[in-house]
Amino acid sequence: MSGPAAGSKAAEASPGVLLAYVTVPDAAGDGADALRLARSLVERGLAAGVNIVPGVASVYRWRGEVREARERVLLAQVTARAFAAFCEAVSAAHPHVVPCVLGLSVAAGHGPFVRWICENSAPPA
């Protein structure tokens, strides 16, 4: 987002706003899958915005084995009311059987930014 915001509050309570944490495999190292998923989530109005963090090395246990993978992290701004549809969309597009998707409650945020999230992340009609 760019441009000044008139009458903005430095911080305000943000009930109903989540920061969604999602990991996406990046075996090719080009981030194409992460970008495709992020664009889809924003285009569908499920996330107001998505930041893609490259260069993540993950170590995890799956089916009794410790594994390592190159991944990218998506940090998405999502409303709580859109989160179920957000999860469904990630699961449908994700190559893992159990994709990493967490919705972290936001305690407070910059007022205009919080309102922008609420205006741009909604469940399907």
N, C-alpha and C positions, 0 to 999 in steps of 0.2 A: 504494500500500500504506500502511496506517496501523497504528498501535499499536507498542509497544515489542517488541524482539526479544531474548529472553533468550539469554545466552551468545554474542553475536555477535562476530565478528572484524571489525576495522576494514577489512581488505582481505585477500583471498586470491587465489591464482591462479585464473583462470577459463577453463581449457581447455574447448573445446567450446561456448563462449558467443559469440555474434556480435551486433553492432549492425548491423541491416540499414538501409541508406539507400535510400529509394525516393522518386522524384518523381512527382507526380500533377498533370495539367493542372487549372487552376482558372480557365478562361475566364469563367465566370459570377461568380466572386468570392465564392461562398457556401460553398465547402469541402465541399459535399455528396458529391462523388465520393471525396474523400480520407477522409471520415468513414465512408462506406459500405465502402470497401476495408479500412480499419483495423478496423472492427467485424467484418467477415467473417473476417479473419485471426485475430483473438482468439477469436471464437466457434468457429472450427474448430480451435483449439488449436495453430495453427502459430506464433503469436507469443504471448508471455506478456503483453505490453503494447505499445502503440504511441502515441508522441507525435506530434502533428500540428503542424507549424510553418507558420503562414500567411505570406503576403506575400513569397514568393520570386519574384524576377525572374530568369529564366534566359536565357542567351545560349548558343547551341550551333550546331554545323554539322550539317546534315542534307541528304543528297543534293546536296552541292556548294554549298548556300546557307547563309548565316548567318541564323539565325532568333532571334526573341525570344518568350518566353511567360511568362504568369503561372502559377505553380505553387504547390503546397504540398509540403512535405517530410514524409515519414513516417520516424520513427526507431523501429524495432521491436526488441524484445529477443527473440532467437531462438536456439535451440540449433543447433549445427552439423548435428546429425542431422535436424532439421526443415527445414533451409534449402532443399533441393531441392524439397520440396513447397511451401514458402513461395514460391519463385520461380515454380513452375508456377501457383499460385493468383493471384499478381500478374499474370503474363502473360495468364492467361485472362480477367481482369477489366479489364485496362488498355487504354485506347484506342490507345496507341502501338504501332507494329509492333515496335519495340525499346525496351521500357520500361527506365528506369534502375533497376537493382537491384544493390546492392553489399552483400556481407557482410564487415564489418570485424571482425577478431579483437579480442576483449577480453582484455587482458593480466592485469588484476586487477579485482576489484570487491568491494563490501561483501558478506561471506559470506552473510548471510540473503537478500539480494537475488538473488545468483547462484543460490542453491538454489531460490528462488521461480521464476526463469526456467526452470531445469531441470525443475521440477515442472509447469510450465504451457506448455511448448512442445515438442511431440513430433510425429514424423511420423505420418501416418494408420496405423492398425493394419491 
